[in-house]
Amino acid sequence: MTESSTQERRVFTRTKLKTALRYQIRGTSDFNNAICDDISLVGIGFVNDEFLTPDTLVSLEINVLSKVLNAVGKISWSLPLPHSERFRVGIQFLEFDPVQKEYLTDFIKMQLNQL
C-alpha cells in the first residue's frame, strides 16, 4: 500500500456524535432507526443492520443536541463490519436547509474546541 492510499481523503473534519438517526429510503414509506457514529458538514456515518446500496437517496432526521436536523443524502458506501452481520454506512449530504446547516456548523466547531 502506498503512502498516498493511506492518507485521509476527507476535506471536512468529522466529529464523533453518538445520537439517534432516522432515515427513509426515498420512494418508501418506512423510516429506519440507527445510531450516528460521526458527522461532518458534508456527511454522516453510522452502523446499520442491513446493506444499503450506494447511490440510493435517503431522507434523514438527525438529533443534534436539542434539535432534529433534516437533510437529504446519498449513500456513498456500505461496508460489512468484520465478524458481524452489520454494515458501516457513509452518507453524503445533498440537500440541507441553510439555517440547520449553520446549526450543525456551530455544533461541530463547539465539539472541536473541546478536544
Backbone hydrogen bonds in HBPLUS format (Angstrom, degrees):
<---DONOR---> <-ACCEPTOR-->    atom                        ^
c    i                          cat <-CA-CA->   ^        H-A-AA   ^      H-
h    n   atom  resd res      DA  || num        DHA   H-A  angle D-A-AA Bond
n    s   type  num  typ     dist DA aas  dist angle  dist       angle   num
A0005-SER N   A0002-THR O   3.15 MM   3  5.43 133.9  2.37 102.6 114.5     1
A0006-THR N   A0003-GLU O   3.15 MM   3  5.40 147.6  2.26 104.8 114.2     2
A0015-THR N   A0039-ILE O   2.87 MM  24  5.54 160.7  1.91 153.0 156.2     3
A0039-ILE N   A0015-THR O   2.97 MM  24  5.54 151.8  2.05 147.7 155.8     4
A0017-LEU N   A0037-ASP O   2.93 MM  20  5.34 170.6  1.93 124.3 126.5     5
A0036-CYS N   A0019-THR O   2.81 MM  17  5.32 156.7  1.87 167.3 164.7     6
A0063-ASN N   A0020-ALA O   3.22 MM  43  5.73 175.7  2.22 165.0 164.2     7
A0021-LEU N   A0034-ALA O   2.94 MM  13  5.17 143.7  2.07 157.7 150.0     8
A0034-ALA N   A0021-LEU O   2.86 MM  13  5.17 148.5  1.96 155.4 157.2     9
A0022-ARG N   A0061-GLU O   2.88 MM  39  5.05 162.1  1.92 147.5 153.2    10
A0061-GLU N   A0022-ARG O   2.82 MM  39  5.05 148.8  1.92 153.9 155.2    11
A0023-TYR N   A0032-ASN O   2.91 MM   9  5.36 156.8  1.96 148.4 156.2    12
A0032-ASN N   A0023-TYR O   2.78 MM   9  5.36 162.3  1.81 155.7 161.4    13
A0024-GLN N   A0059-SER O   2.87 MM  35  5.09 148.8  1.97 145.1 152.5    14
A0059-SER N   A0024-GLN O   2.82 MM  35  5.09 159.9  1.86 146.5 151.0    15
A0028-THR N   A0025-ILE O   3.01 MM   3  5.78 144.8  2.13 149.7 150.7    16
A0026-ARG N   A0057-LEU O   2.93 MM  31  5.59 169.9  1.94 139.6 142.6    17
A0037-ASP N   A0045-GLY O   2.81 MM   8  5.58 175.3  1.81 151.9 150.6    18
A0038-ASP N   A0045-GLY O   3.38 MM   7  5.29 160.9  2.42 131.1 133.7    19
A0045-GLY N   A0038-ASP O   2.94 MM   7  5.29 163.7  1.97 148.1 147.3    20
A0040-SER N   A0043-GLY O   2.84 MM   3  5.30 152.5  1.91 166.5 162.4    21
A0093-PHE N   A0042-VAL O   2.82 MM  51  5.30 161.4  1.85 126.1 132.6    22
A0044-ILE N   A0091-ILE O   2.93 MM  47  5.35 148.3  2.04 144.3 154.4    23
A0091-ILE N   A0044-ILE O   2.90 MM  47  5.35 166.3  1.92 162.5 166.6    24
A0046-PHE N   A0089-VAL O   3.02 MM  43  5.39 154.7  2.09 147.4 154.8    25
A0089-VAL N   A0046-PHE O   2.74 MM  43  5.39 172.3  1.75 172.9 174.7    26
A0048-ASN N   A0087-PHE O   2.73 MM  39  5.21 160.9  1.77 154.5 161.4    27
A0087-PHE N   A0048-ASN O   2.80 MM  39  5.21 162.3  1.83 156.2 161.3    28
A0056-THR N   A0053-THR O   3.19 MM   3  5.88 146.9  2.31 142.2 144.2    29
A0055-ASP N   A0075-ILE O   2.70 MM  20  5.13 169.4  1.72 152.8 150.9    30
A0075-ILE N   A0056-THR O   2.97 MM  19  5.47 163.3  2.00 152.2 156.4    31
A0058-VAL N   A0073-GLY O   2.88 MM  15  5.35 161.0  1.92 147.1 150.6    32
A0073-GLY N   A0058-VAL O   2.87 MM  15  5.35 166.2  1.89 157.8 162.6    33
A0060-LEU N   A0071-ALA O   2.77 MM  11  5.13 161.8  1.80 162.7 160.1    34
A0071-ALA N   A0060-LEU O   3.17 MM  11  5.13 154.3  2.24 129.8 135.1    35
A0062-ILE N   A0069-LEU O   2.81 MM   7  5.03 165.0  1.83 147.7 152.6    36
A0069-LEU N   A0062-ILE O   2.76 MM   7  5.03 168.1  1.78 149.7 147.8    37
A0064-VAL N   A0067-LYS O   2.84 MM   3  5.43 164.8  1.86 162.2 166.9    38
A0067-LYS N   A0064-VAL O   3.05 MM   3  5.43 168.6  2.06 130.0 132.6    39
A0072-VAL N   A0095-GLU O   2.97 MM  23  4.95 160.4  2.00 139.9 143.9    40
A0094-LEU N   A0072-VAL O   2.73 MM  22  5.62 173.9  1.73 152.6 152.4    41
A0095-GLU N   A0072-VAL O   3.08 MM  23  4.95 164.6  2.10 137.1 138.8    42
A0074-LYS N   A0092-GLN O   2.82 MM  18  5.30 151.8  1.90 147.0 155.5    43
A0092-GLN N   A0074-LYS O   2.88 MM  18  5.30 165.9  1.90 156.0 153.4    44
A0076-SER N   A0090-GLY O   2.74 MM  14  5.45 154.0  1.80 145.5 153.7    45
A0077-TRP N   A0090-GLY O   3.40 MM  13  5.32 157.9  2.45 135.4 137.6    46
A0090-GLY N   A0077-TRP O   2.98 MM  13  5.32 165.0  2.01 149.8 150.5    47
A0079-LEU N   A0088-ARG O   2.86 MM   9  5.26 162.1  1.89 155.5 157.2    48
A0088-ARG N   A0079-LEU O   2.77 MM   9  5.26 156.3  1.83 162.2 160.7    49
A0081-LEU N   A0086-ARG O   2.95 MM   5  5.76 167.3  1.97 147.2 145.1    50
A0101-LYS N   A0097-ASP O   2.82 MM   4  6.05 152.9  1.90 157.7 167.0    51
A0102-GLU N   A0098-PRO O   2.99 MM   4  6.13 148.2  2.09 139.5 147.3    52
A0103-TYR N   A0099-VAL O   3.10 MM   4  6.41 149.9  2.19 141.4 149.4    53
A0104-LEU N   A0100-GLN O   2.97 MM   4  6.29 155.7  2.03 146.0 152.1    54
A0105-THR N   A0101-LYS O   2.84 MM   4  6.11 153.0  1.92 145.3 153.3    55
A0106-ASP N   A0102-GLU O   2.95 MM   4  6.25 160.9  1.99 150.6 154.4    56
A0107-PHE N   A0103-TYR O   2.95 MM   4  6.21 156.4  2.01 147.9 154.9    57
A0108-ILE N   A0104-LEU O   2.91 MM   4  6.15 166.0  1.93 156.4 158.9    58
A0109-LYS N   A0105-THR O   3.00 MM   4  6.22 165.1  2.02 152.4 156.7    59
A0110-MET N   A0106-ASP O   2.94 MM   4  6.09 157.5  1.99 147.2 153.5    60
A0111-GLN N   A0107-PHE O   2.95 MM   4  6.24 156.6  2.00 151.4 157.6    61
A0112-LEU N   A0108-ILE O   2.91 MM   4  6.14 160.8  1.95 154.9 159.9    62
A0113-ASN N   A0109-LYS O   3.02 MM   4  6.19 147.6  2.13 146.1 154.3    63
A0114-GLN N   A0111-GLN O   3.15 MM   3  5.26 144.3  2.29  99.2 109.6    64
A0115-LEU N   A0112-LEU O   3.34 MM   3  5.49 155.5  2.41 101.1 108.0    65
